[in-house]
């Protein structure tokens, strides 16, 4: 907008010029005065308040979370954080002790950009909707999201497939539920049903095409199935802690394929091919896919009885 010098407007100039300028200027002022409260209100509602701090953890919120809620949740966060550490045995504990931020937001704010329960960021912040406060499932949500943050810190932003990251996060959820003796039959049954319904075509996409895999609705459960396949079908009892070694090797400059091979002693391409062939062979009796896994117990007995015997690593 061009700024005019009012001192140069004389009485012999047409009066309409002055009136037009005055009206334009007044209109701008009115608009600015109208917008000012809105801008101020928006700024006020996006500023995080620090509600509680303990060690490397801080709890913040731009909404109406209280200090008492923050203190109670901090205890749960640190318990889940320590559990994840105990499972993964990270080599660099100092890296894990950097600032960690729990951000509590209203459901309305969460729904503006995310529609899930929570999400984590690579900078060590994880965001949780406030409606989860008091819900027993929040402990498992913490274990899942904190598992992501620990993994991010280990692989330092380098390329790791989403299915492997999400498989790890879901496994933290499963293991922490066992630790807390929480009932996860509903979630376990739902995940088991997805595993039985996986098609070779969608799993091929998930395991080989990183860009397309992010849009596959069953990507996370396919990642969980991948981990269980390693543990049960390939007879690697410590498959989950070894995921940490993969993340760390990637963080030191290895490719994911190199890190996988070095950690598990398996060819990644061959393992992916085996899984796809396994899904093809079990299409007619999908319950076999979760036989021997952590999800077998959630199958209805009638469904479980229809699976055929076998399915060991040598059968792959």
TAJOTA-V964724 format. One record per residue. RES is the residue in three letters. PHI is phi as a letter, one per 30 degrees, with the letter a starting at -180 (NA if undefined). Layout:
# TAJOTA-V964724
RES&PHI ; RES&PHI
This chain:
# TAJOTA-V964724
UNK&NA ; UNK&d ; UNK&c ; UNK&c ; UNK&c ; UNK&d ; UNK&d ; UNK&c ; UNK&d ; UNK&c ; UNK&d ; UNK&d ; UNK&d ; UNK&e ; UNK&d ; UNK&d ; UNK&d ; UNK&d ; UNK&d ; UNK&d ; UNK&d ; UNK&d ; UNK&d ; UNK&d ; UNK&d ; UNK&d ; UNK&d ; UNK&d ; UNK&d ; UNK&d ; UNK&d ; UNK&d ; UNK&d ; UNK&d ; UNK&d ; UNK&e ; UNK&d ; UNK&d ; UNK&d ; UNK&d ; UNK&d ; UNK&d ; UNK&d ; UNK&d ; UNK&c ; UNK&c ; UNK&d ; UNK&d ; UNK&c ; UNK&d ; UNK&c ; UNK&a ; UNK&b ; UNK&b ; UNK&i ; UNK&d ; UNK&c ; UNK&b ; UNK&c ; UNK&b ; UNK&a ; UNK&c ; UNK&c ; UNK&c ; UNK&d ; UNK&c ; UNK&d ; UNK&d ; UNK&d ; UNK&d ; UNK&d ; UNK&d ; UNK&d ; UNK&e ; UNK&d ; UNK&d ; UNK&d ; UNK&d ; UNK&d ; UNK&d ; UNK&d ; UNK&d ; UNK&d ; UNK&e ; UNK&d ; UNK&d ; UNK&d ; UNK&d ; UNK&h ; UNK&d ; UNK&d ; UNK&c ; UNK&d ; UNK&d ; UNK&d ; UNK&d ; UNK&c ; UNK&d ; UNK&e ; UNK&b ; UNK&b ; UNK&c ; UNK&c ; UNK&c ; UNK&b ; UNK&d ; UNK&d ; UNK&d ; UNK&d ; UNK&d ; UNK&d ; UNK&d ; UNK&b ; UNK&b ; UNK&c ; UNK&c ; UNK&d ; UNK&a ; UNK&a ; UNK&b ; UNK&c ; UNK&d ; UNK&d ; UNK&j ; UNK&c ; UNK&b ; UNK&c ; UNK&b ; UNK&d ; UNK&d ; UNK&d ; UNK&d ; UNK&d ; UNK&j ; UNK&d ; UNK&e ; UNK&d ; UNK&d ; UNK&d ; UNK&d ; UNK&d ; UNK&d ; UNK&d ; UNK&d ; UNK&d ; UNK&d ; UNK&d ; UNK&d ; UNK&d ; UNK&d ; UNK&d ; UNK&e ; UNK&d ; UNK&d ; UNK&c ; UNK&h ; UNK&i ; UNK&d ; UNK&d ; UNK&b ; UNK&e ; UNK&d ; UNK&d ; UNK&d ; UNK&d ; UNK&d ; UNK&d ; UNK&d ; UNK&d ; UNK&d ; UNK&d ; UNK&d ; UNK&d ; UNK&d ; UNK&d ; UNK&d ; UNK&d ; UNK&d ; UNK&d ; UNK&d ; UNK&h ; UNK&d ; UNK&d ; UNK&b ; UNK&d ; UNK&d ; UNK&d ; UNK&d ; UNK&d ; UNK&d ; UNK&d ; UNK&d ; UNK&d ; UNK&d ; UNK&e ; UNK&d ; UNK&c ; UNK&e ; UNK&c ; UNK&e ; UNK&d ; UNK&d ; UNK&d ; UNK&e ; UNK&d ; UNK&d ; UNK&d ; UNK&b ; UNK&b ; UNK&d ; UNK&d ; UNK&d ; UNK&d ; UNK&d ; UNK&c ; UNK&d ; UNK&d ; UNK&c ; UNK&e ; UNK&d ; UNK&d ; UNK&d ; UNK&d ; UNK&d ; UNK&d ; UNK&e ; UNK&d ; UNK&d ; UNK&d ; UNK&d ; UNK&d ; UNK&c ; UNK&d ; UNK&c ; UNK&h ; UNK&c ; UNK&e ; UNK&c ; UNK&e ; UNK&d ; UNK&e ; UNK&d ; UNK&e ; UNK&d ; UNK&d ; UNK&d ; UNK&e ; UNK&d ; UNK&d ; UNK&d ; UNK&d ; UNK&c ; UNK&j ; UNK&d ; UNK&d ; UNK&e ; UNK&d ; UNK&d ; UNK&d ; UNK&d ; UNK&d ; UNK&d ; UNK&d ; UNK&c ; UNK&i ; UNK&b ; UNK&d ; UNK&d ; UNK&d ; UNK&d ; UNK&d ; UNK&d ; UNK&d ; UNK&d ; UNK&d ; UNK&d ; UNK&d ; UNK&d ; UNK&d ; UNK&d ; UNK&d ; UNK&c ; UNK&e ; UNK&d ; UNK&b ; UNK&d ; UNK&d ; UNK&d ; UNK&d ; UNK&c ; UNK&d ; UNK&i ; UNK&d ; UNK&d ; UNK&c ; UNK&d ; UNK&d ; UNK&d ; UNK&d ; UNK&e ; UNK&e ; UNK&d ; UNK&d ; UNK&d ; UNK&d ; UNK&d ; UNK&d ; UNK&d ; UNK&d ; UNK&j ; UNK&j ; UNK&d ; UNK&e ; UNK&d ; UNK&c ; UNK&d
